[in-house]
Amino acid sequence: MTSEQITKAVILVGGPSRGTRFRPLSFKTPKPLFPVAGRPMIYHHIKALSQLGIIKEVLIIGFYEPELFNSFIDSAQNEFGIGIRYLREYQSLGTAGGLYHFRDQILRGSTERFFVMNADVVCSFPLQEMLDSHIRNYEKPKCTILATTVEDSDSAHRFGCLVKNEKNQVMHYVEKPESFLSNLISCGVFLFENTIFQQMKNIKAMKEEKEEAFGLEIDVLRPMAGTGQLYVYEMEHFWNQIKTPGSSVSANRMYLQSYMITCPDLVTKHVESGAEIISPVYIHPSASIHGTAKIGPNVSIGANAVVGRGVRVAESIILENVTLKENSCILNSIVGMDTNVGEWARVEGTPEPAPNRPLTTNGIKVPSITILGGDISVEPEVIIRNCIVLPHKELRNSYHNEILL
């Protein structure tokens, strides 16, 4: 086997009926296109795939309307020089169902093997190392799973947990186990041989008889554990998932810090106005930054944003067409598009709950990252702390630890 046999990659993006935890940020922008480190979420997947030098085409499979992806696809194709297509499911088919339904598109061009990536993965994407390991060490694997070790054993149950042997063969796989199984978890990135579709065919026939959903992890991968066909490549660099709006702030930090080393052209080192920049920061070229502003670290500022005199922004994502007026302060927050933050206003979240801070108030979970959902006006001198605010609001009073519907 040679690496040149790989010609395709698939990104699974789901659809509007999924990812509801990402609201209110997904009301206007599909979650896979939400900007992280200044670029749409799946931009980082395609960038990593393009760097392999052997990917001829990337297929995006989901249940969103195709028109939502047209602009992104045109831009990404021009930047990376590889074919990108969006394939819409006729209904939500499940993670394995979508792959099987479009198998002819995946296999077209004599594809011997292909990557599959979940859209909500945040990762350093060691794809070349994963591919080399798949080819060098394994005899006849049908799949290699990218995996990582989590330090917190209590959080491992939220993911697909793996048990491997000394040959890196997966001996046991359980999706979100009820009790502790292993600290080794799936990263949501897979490398399949094309023979996987024969196995999927048999499984799909059984699922159709029972009218059940067809999932990749539970229905395809779990039965392969212990058969010598499923392997794992364990990575050592950063990884996370974007399930909630707050997790996108962590993802923003991870990508910006990584790009500062690996792709310094993707981060901002200075602005013409002379504003103080604490790297890593991304500022869209069309944004206006006053010379007395202080930006960073770990900040992304979107197109046509206006950052006024004396503004302080740190650990935050500022989306397009946002205006931050004189001496306002944004910390650990996401400010949605078309939002106006008044003079001396403060929008602040808490990156991690303090030990003495309650997780719930009156039975409602207390938000940590503050989210302004978009088209919001924050009046001067108002403080918004640890809140989630749905779009189209005028905030004239201060709020703390609330969800504003």
C-alpha positions as a printed Julia matrix, in Angstrom:
405×3 Matrix{Float64}:
   0.0    0.0    0.0
   1.15   3.52  -0.75
  -0.1    6.89   0.44
  -0.8    7.95  -3.15
  -3.77   5.61  -3.23
  -5.72   8.04  -1.06
  -7.62  10.59  -3.12
 -10.69  11.55  -1.13
 -11.8   12.92   2.21
 -15.25  13.33   3.7
 -16.39  15.91   6.26
 -19.64  15.07   8.05
 -21.49  18.29   8.93
 -24.89  17.02  10.1
 -27.82  19.37   9.66
 -29.95  22.07  11.27
 -31.89  19.5   13.3
 -28.63  18.59  15.07
 -26.24  20.83  16.99
 -29.06  22.65  18.77
 -26.74  23.2   21.75
 -24.84  25.66  19.56
 -27.73  28.09  19.55
 -28.08  31.09  19.45
 -24.96  31.33  17.26
 -26.34  28.86  14.71
 -29.53  30.84  14.03
 -27.88  32.76  11.17
 -24.75  30.73  10.44
 -24.65  26.93  10.14
 -22.47  25.55  12.9
 -19.86  24.07  10.48
 -19.32  27.58   9.04
 -19.09  29.41  12.36
 -15.79  31.33  12.37
 -13.08  29.99  14.69
  -9.7   31.75  14.59
 -11.15  33.94  11.85
 -12.12  31.08   9.51
 -15.14  28.79   9.2
 -14.92  25.74  11.43
 -14.38  23.27   8.57
 -11.78  25.52   6.92
  -9.24  24.08   9.36
 -10.12  20.52   8.29
  -9.66  21.33   4.61
  -6.42  23.2    5.26
  -4.98  20.12   7.02
  -6.17  17.82   4.23
  -4.65  20.04   1.54
  -1.27  19.89   3.24
  -1.11  16.14   2.62
  -0.62  16.88  -1.07
  -2.51  13.75  -2.17
  -6.14  14.73  -1.59
  -7.87  15.36  -4.9
 -11.36  16.0   -3.61
 -13.16  16.78  -0.35
 -16.82  15.83  -0.04
 -18.95  17.64   2.54
 -21.95  15.51   3.49
 -24.89  16.88   5.43
 -28.54  17.86   5.57
 -28.19  21.64   5.27
 -29.42  23.5    2.2
 -26.56  23.48  -0.37
 -26.76  27.24  -0.94
 -25.4   27.85   2.56
 -22.05  26.34   1.57
 -21.61  27.77  -1.94
 -19.59  30.85  -1.03
 -17.33  28.95   1.36
 -16.68  26.19  -1.19
 -15.76  28.67  -3.92
 -13.34  30.47  -1.62
 -11.75  27.26  -0.25
 -11.29  25.76  -3.72
  -9.5   28.9   -4.88
  -7.25  28.94  -1.83
  -6.32  25.27  -1.64
  -6.59  24.18  -5.27
  -8.53  20.98  -4.57
 -12.05  19.99  -5.54
 -14.71  20.51  -2.88
 -18.33  19.44  -3.24
 -21.35  19.51  -0.97
 -23.59  16.43  -1.06
 -26.99  16.87   0.54
 -28.78  13.9    2.08
 -32.43  13.52   1.05
 -33.12  13.13   4.76
 -30.95  12.86   7.85
 -29.32   9.46   7.29
 -27.0    9.15  10.28
 -23.21   9.26  10.27
 -22.81   5.93   8.48
 -25.96   6.31   6.39
 -24.65   9.4    4.64
 -21.35   7.73   3.82
 -23.04   4.66   2.4
 -25.59   6.63   0.42
 -22.82   8.58  -1.34
 -20.42   5.63  -1.65
 -20.3    5.89  -5.45
 -19.2    9.54  -5.17
 -16.56   8.62  -2.58
 -15.21   5.72  -4.63
 -15.24   7.55  -7.96
 -11.71   7.87  -9.31
 -10.49   4.51  -7.95
 -10.35   5.63  -4.33
  -8.54   2.97  -2.31
  -8.95   4.69   1.06
 -10.43   7.89   2.41
 -10.49  10.09   5.49
 -13.73  10.8    7.36
 -13.81  13.76   9.75
 -16.53  15.08  12.02
 -17.07  18.8   11.48
 -17.06  19.74  15.17
 -13.53  18.45  15.78
 -10.82  20.91  16.85
  -7.47  19.31  16.24
  -3.86  19.63  15.16
  -4.8   17.0   12.54
  -1.67  14.82  12.35
  -3.03  13.26   9.18
   0.31  12.39   7.58
   1.49  10.61  10.72
  -1.83   8.8   10.96
  -1.6    7.72   7.31
   2.04   6.62   7.63
   1.2    4.55  10.69
  -1.78   2.98   8.93
   0.41   1.92   6.01
   3.59   0.97   7.87
   2.38  -0.96  10.88
  -0.86  -2.63   9.97
  -1.43  -5.67   7.83
  -5.02  -5.36   6.58
  -6.9   -2.77   8.6
 -10.26  -1.58   7.41
 -10.06   1.49   9.6
  -7.67   3.51  11.75
  -9.11   5.81  14.39
  -7.33   8.98  15.5
  -7.37   8.95  19.3
  -6.09  10.93  22.25
  -5.78  10.42  25.99
  -7.8   12.62  28.34
  -6.33  13.39  31.73
  -9.68  13.68  33.47
 -11.08  10.18  33.8
 -14.46  11.58  34.85
 -14.91  13.24  31.44
 -13.9   10.24  29.3
 -17.43   8.81  29.38
 -18.65  11.69  27.2
 -16.76  10.28  24.21
 -16.17   7.04  22.37
 -13.75   5.08  24.57
 -11.16   2.65  23.2
  -9.13  -0.22  24.62
  -6.1   -1.22  22.54
  -3.4   -3.87  22.69
   0.35  -3.56  22.21
  -0.09  -3.69  18.41
  -2.49  -0.71  18.52
  -5.38  -2.94  17.55
  -8.68  -1.81  19.06
  -9.9   -4.62  21.28
 -12.97  -2.88  22.72
 -14.96   0.21  21.73
 -17.89   1.77  23.58
 -19.61   5.0   22.63
 -20.22   7.14  25.74
 -19.98   4.32  28.31
 -22.0    4.63  31.5
 -19.01   3.64  33.65
 -15.27   4.19  33.24
 -13.69   2.11  30.48
 -10.58   3.92  29.29
  -8.89   7.32  29.09
  -8.23   6.71  25.39
 -10.97   8.35  23.32
 -11.86   8.68  19.66
 -11.1   12.08  18.09
 -13.77  11.79  15.42
 -11.23  11.39  12.58
 -11.07   8.08  10.71
  -9.11   6.53   7.85
 -11.09   3.85   5.97
 -10.21   1.34   3.29
 -12.81   1.15   0.52
 -13.67  -2.41   1.59
 -15.61  -0.88   4.49
 -18.6   -0.37   2.22
 -19.17  -4.11   1.86
 -19.4   -4.35   5.63
 -21.73  -1.33   5.7
 -23.99  -2.98   3.12
 -24.64  -5.94   5.38
 -25.26  -3.76   8.43
 -27.54  -1.38   6.55
 -29.78  -4.23   5.43
 -30.33  -5.24   9.05
 -30.96  -1.64  10.17
 -33.56  -1.12   7.43
 -35.48  -4.17   8.55
 -35.74  -2.69  12.04
 -36.21   0.91  10.75
 -33.3    2.09  12.89
 -30.74   4.86  12.36
 -27.39   3.87  10.84
 -24.52   5.22  12.94
 -20.8    5.05  12.22
 -19.46   4.57  15.72
 -22.04   2.17  17.14
 -23.07   0.16  14.08
 -19.82   0.02  12.09
 -16.82   0.56  14.35
 -17.91  -1.16  17.54
 -18.42  -4.59  15.9
 -14.94  -4.31  14.33
 -13.21  -4.11  17.72
 -11.26  -7.26  18.5
 -11.37  -8.53  14.9
  -7.93  -7.28  13.86
  -9.48  -4.84  11.38
  -9.69  -1.74  13.59
  -6.58   0.14  14.71
  -5.77   3.32  16.56
  -3.23   6.1   16.06
  -2.75   8.03  19.28
  -1.95  11.72  18.87
  -0.14  13.95  21.35
  -1.19  17.46  20.3
  -4.32  19.49  20.97
  -7.83  18.19  20.43
 -11.32  19.22  21.47
 -14.91  19.29  20.26
 -17.15  22.25  19.55
 -20.49  21.23  21.0
 -21.56  24.48  22.65
 -20.9   28.17  21.91
 -18.55  28.33  24.89
 -16.37  25.56  23.5
 -15.72  27.66  20.39
 -13.79  30.13  22.56
 -11.46  27.31  23.63
 -11.2   26.2   19.99
 -10.35  29.75  18.95
  -7.52  29.79  21.49
  -6.16  26.4   20.38
  -6.06  27.27  16.68
  -4.61  30.74  17.17
  -1.82  29.46  19.42
  -1.06  26.64  16.98
  -1.03  28.89  13.92
   1.28  31.34  15.63
   3.91  28.58  15.35
   2.91  26.61  12.27
   1.24  29.26  10.05
   2.24  32.71  11.32
   0.65  34.37   8.28
  -2.77  33.41   9.65
  -2.4   35.53  12.79
  -2.11  39.3   13.24
   1.15  40.78  14.45
   0.24  44.47  14.28
  -2.33  46.91  12.9
  -1.67  50.21  11.15
  -3.39  52.22  13.87
  -0.73  51.19  16.39
  -3.11  49.43  18.74
  -1.53  47.11  21.31
  -1.69  43.51  20.12
  -1.01  40.66  22.53
  -0.53  37.59  20.32
  -2.09  35.4   19.18
  -4.81  37.49  17.55
  -6.69  37.4   14.26
  -8.13  40.66  12.9
  -9.94  40.75   9.57
  -8.34  43.25   7.17
 -11.61  45.2    6.89
 -11.91  45.75  10.66
 -11.15  49.18  12.13
  -9.06  49.2   15.32
  -8.4   52.44  17.22
  -4.78  53.08  18.14
  -5.54  53.15  21.88
  -7.28  49.75  21.91
  -5.7   46.71  23.51
  -6.45  43.38  21.82
  -5.49  39.89  22.94
  -4.49  37.31  23.7
  -6.63  34.71  21.9
  -8.99  37.08  20.11
 -10.62  36.89  16.67
 -12.23  39.98  15.17
 -14.46  39.64  12.11
 -15.1   41.64   8.97
 -16.12  45.31   9.23
 -15.91  45.33  13.02
 -15.17  48.69  14.64
 -13.13  48.75  17.83
 -13.15  52.18  19.42
 -10.91  54.25  21.66
  -9.62  52.53  24.79
 -11.45  49.24  24.13
 -10.09  46.1   25.78
 -10.74  42.65  24.26
  -9.29  39.33  25.47
 -10.14  35.62  25.09
 -13.09  36.41  22.84
 -14.61  36.09  19.39
 -15.99  39.26  17.8
 -18.09  38.57  14.72
 -18.67  40.73  11.66
 -20.24  44.2   11.73
 -19.8   44.56  15.5
 -19.16  47.98  17.02
 -17.33  48.23  20.34
 -17.55  51.79  21.54
 -15.16  53.85  23.65
 -13.67  52.12  26.71
 -15.9   49.07  26.5
 -14.43  45.77  27.71
 -15.01  42.28  26.27
 -13.58  39.28  28.14
 -14.24  35.54  27.67
 -17.19  36.22  25.4
 -18.65  35.84  21.91
 -20.2   38.96  20.43
 -22.6   38.07  17.62
 -22.8   39.89  14.3
 -24.43  43.34  13.99
 -24.11  43.98  17.72
 -23.39  47.37  19.3
 -21.64  47.6   22.69
 -21.88  51.04  24.25
 -19.32  53.25  25.98
 -17.85  51.87  29.21
 -20.02  48.75  28.92
 -18.6   45.45  30.08
 -19.34  42.04  28.53
 -17.64  39.3   30.48
 -17.69  35.55  30.91
 -15.88  33.13  33.18
 -13.68  30.62  31.33
 -14.09  27.94  34.0
 -16.48  27.89  36.95
 -14.72  29.01  40.12
 -14.66  26.4   42.92
 -17.1   28.44  44.99
 -19.41  29.37  42.11
 -22.7   27.45  41.84
 -23.29  25.5   38.64
 -27.03  26.11  38.82
 -29.36  28.88  39.94
 -33.0   28.0   40.62
 -32.43  24.74  38.8
 -31.0   26.44  35.68
 -27.38  25.9   34.66
 -25.32  29.04  35.04
 -23.54  29.95  31.77
 -19.82  30.64  31.92
 -18.88  32.16  28.55
 -21.07  35.17  27.75
 -22.83  34.88  24.38
 -24.45  37.85  22.64
 -26.45  36.14  19.92
 -26.46  38.94  17.33
 -28.23  42.22  16.52
 -27.98  43.25  20.16
 -27.58  46.71  21.62
 -25.76  46.97  24.95
 -26.35  50.42  26.4
 -23.46  52.48  27.88
 -22.13  51.42  31.31
 -24.18  48.22  31.33
 -22.54  45.03  32.64
 -23.42  41.67  31.08
 -21.7   38.83  32.94
 -22.03  35.07  32.43
 -25.14  35.4   30.28
 -26.55  33.94  27.08
 -28.55  36.53  25.16
 -30.73  35.58  22.2
 -30.7   37.88  19.14
 -32.54  41.17  18.67
 -32.35  42.51  22.22
 -31.76  45.98  23.66
 -29.99  45.64  27.0
 -30.55  48.74  29.12
 -29.85  47.1   32.47
 -27.06  44.92  33.82
 -27.55  41.15  33.97
 -25.6   38.36  35.69
 -25.9   34.57  35.32
 -29.02  34.69  33.17
 -30.36  33.36  29.89
 -32.16  36.23  28.22
 -34.84  34.96  25.85
